[in-house]
Amino acid sequence: MGKTAPMQVMTDRLRNFLQFVAVKIIDDPTKAQLKVAVLAPKKLRFKLILAKEDVAMLIGRNGFTVSAIRSVMKAAADKEGVQVTLQIHSHEEEAEFLSRQA
């Protein structure tokens, strides 16, 4: 199976965790998108794209909610020697970002 299998398991676990937590916190999960990018062999980026109102809910007061989510993700990934980042954008911010990339 090679080295991709453990990385895929880690990616799936983190994706499932993030989806579970986000759906419980935000108001409109139907507008949520989750993108996962493998930036290097042991480096993942998760990007949650949400309705503008949901971005504030997921970040939480003073960033405490998103900080806790990132801490759990980091702890799980560290066990496998994987670096993980989490970005949270509104659909508008993502559209602006993509237009600058074009």
N, C-alpha and C positions, 0 to 999 in steps of 0.2 A: 504493500500500500504506500510506502514511502512516507515523506514528512508532511504531505498535504493533509492527510487524514486527521492528525491531532489539531492542526491549525483550523481545519473546517469545523471540527467539533467545538473548539473554543469560540469560533466566529458564531456558530449557531446558538451556543449557550448565551453569549452576550447579546445577540440579536433578540432571542426569546425573552431574556430578562428585561431588556430595554423596552420591548413592545409591551410586556405585561405591566411594567411600572408606568409607562407613559399613558397607556389607555386608562389606567385608574385615576390619573391626575388631571388630564386635559378634558375639556368639554366636548370637543368635536374630533374624535378619532378617525372619522371618515375622511377628513382632510389631511391626515398625517401621512407622511412618507418617510421611510427609513432607507437610507443609502449606506452601503458598506463598501469601503475601498481598502484593498490591500496595498499599502504604500511601500512595503518592503517585506522580506520573508517573515519577519516577526513583528510587524507594525501594522495596526489596523486603525482606520478612521471611520467612526460612525457619525452620520449626519442625519439629524431629525429635522424635517421640514414641516412646519405646523402653521395653523391659522395664527394670525398676529396676536390675538388674545391668549391663545394657548401657550405661546412662547413665554409670556410673563408668568403664567401659572406654573409651567415646568421649571423655570429658573427659580421661582420662589422669592420670598422676602430676603433681601441681601444676598441672593444667590445660594442660600442654604440647601434648597431642594436639589438643584442640579449638582451642587458640590457633593452631596451625599450619594447621588446616583453615580457620579464619576468615581468616587472612592470605592464603591462596591465593584464597579467594572474593573478598576485598576487592580484591586486586590485579587480578583478572579484571574485576570490576565497575567499578573505577576507570577502566579503559581506555575504558569507555563512559559515564563520568560518572554511574554508578549507585551509590547507597548500598545496602549490604546488611547485614543482621543475621542471626545464627544463634542460635536458642534451642534448648536441649535439655531435654526434660522426660520424666519417667516417665509411664506411663499414669495412675498414681494422682495425680500432680501436675496433669496435664492435666484429669482429671475434677474435681478440687477447683477448679481455675481456672474451668472451665466452669460449675460449680454456683454460684460467686460471681457470675458474669456474668448468670445467669438472674434 
